[in-house]
Amino acid sequence: MKNVLLNPVLNKEFKLRFRSIKSILGLSFYLLALIVLIIGFIYLERQNSPMGLFRPDQSRNMFILLSFIQLGLILFITPGLTAGVISGEREKQTLNILLTTNQSSTSIILGKLLSSISYLLLMIVASLPVYCIVFLFGGISPIQVLVNLAYYTFTILVFGSIGIFFSTLIRKTIISMICTYGVTLLLTAGTAFLFLISMSVTQMNGNSHPGMGSYLIAMLNPVMIMLSFLEPTVFRELTDNISTDLPLWAANVLSFGVITLVITIISIKNLRPSMKVKR
């Protein structure tokens, strides 16, 4: 495992990505934007308050806003970081050189995946001190912050592996990126639209409670899972009605975990061309 994770591919990508002035400026502007957003939110809430106070329930609203902004950042940036890592090497005609080294397909795929998402993970971790501003006003526990951070990391790995998958199978970077963003859009806006349709169909049939179809659709939507973390009562009726002990977030982690494992194995198998000789 040490040779898989600590390999020349990963070390080279780390040096190229973190020694760039663009990475430092990007991280700085991102944190500055979050700080300005928090200060602006507090200022507007205090202006609208009769006594000029910032209450704990308003602090919770600010935390929810930051959580969805972070999730939107992940869903928007992760496909762009990973959808061209293999196809880009192929277009630059450096993939064959990489394949002639002693590195296995597993170490190359995992090295590319970890190096691609490492910058995004750094942005998420660097924003944790900004979240501490929320604790000054109350309304949020440290457990909620840790849960959000854990789900951010899981989401980055899932959508990063999807980008690596298309980048390995498709030769053109632009097509790989379109496919990756298409799947991301399907798992966010697409599943949200299907969930609304399923709820409407359920009400048209005279049933006031959602069924298994709505549950299966909701468990594939990361935005709904984040909402279930922040507001647990929103989807409680959905899980209670189908008589299941599996929470919505657990179903999401289980299904996405299996999908990530399968497509990562497929990416590893399809990285190197087939060397079988037909007789």
Sequence and secondary structure as in RCSB ss.txt:
>XXXX:A:sequence
MKNVLLNPVLNKEFKLRFRSIKSILGLSFYLLALIVLIIGFIYLERQNSPMGLFRPDQSRNMFILLSFIQLGLIL
FITPGLTAGVISGEREKQTLNILLTTNQSSTSIILGKLLSSISYLLLMIVASLPVYCIVFLFGGISPIQVLVNLA
YYTFTILVFGSIGIFFSTLIRKTIISMICTYGVTLLLTAGTAFLFLISMSVTQMNGNSHPGMGSYLIAMLNPVMI
MLSFLEPTVFRELTDNISTDLPLWAANVLSFGVITLVITIISIKNLRPSMKVKR
>XXXX:A:secstr
 HHHHSSHHHHHHHHHHHSSHHHHHHHHHHHHHHHHHHHHHHHHHHHHSTT    HHHHHHHHHHHHHHHHHHHH
HHHHHHHTTHHHHHHHTT HHHHHTSS  HHHHHHHHHHHHHHHHHHHHHHTHHHHHHHHTT S  HHHHHHHHH
HHHHHHHHHHHHHHHHHHH S HHHHHHHHHHHHHIIIIIHHHHHHHHHHHHHHTT  S  HHHHHHHTT HHHH
HHHHH TTSSHHHHHHTT SS HHHHHHHHHHHHHHHHHHHHHHHHS       
